[in-house]
Amino acid sequence: MAAPKGNTFSSTDNRLWANTLRRAVLQGNAEKLRRIAERLIDKAADGDIAAMKELGDRLDGKAAQAIALTGEDGGSVKFEVIERRIVNPSN
């Protein structure tokens, strides 16, 4: 799902960390990045919960956040129709 029009938080121009890593890999540091990935995998295999979560997020994507919508005091949400009428003062 794409970000809403006008939302630049997820644009590639604002992804400094990802862009810096990409440049490092393109400049011949791919072996370092591979060693980092292997260490992350090793930590996850050793039971490091943060490493497991990072791998899961990278491989499967982050889990969708659940949002509960309730009205006052936890009851149902009430919707109201607001109507706007343009009145001609000469009538």
Residue pairs with C-beta under 8 A, 6 or more apart in sequence:
3 9
3 10
3 11
8 14
12 18
12 19
21 33
24 32
24 33
25 33
40 51
40 54
40 55
41 51
41 55
43 50
43 51
44 51
44 52
44 54
44 55
69 77
70 76
70 77
71 77
71 78
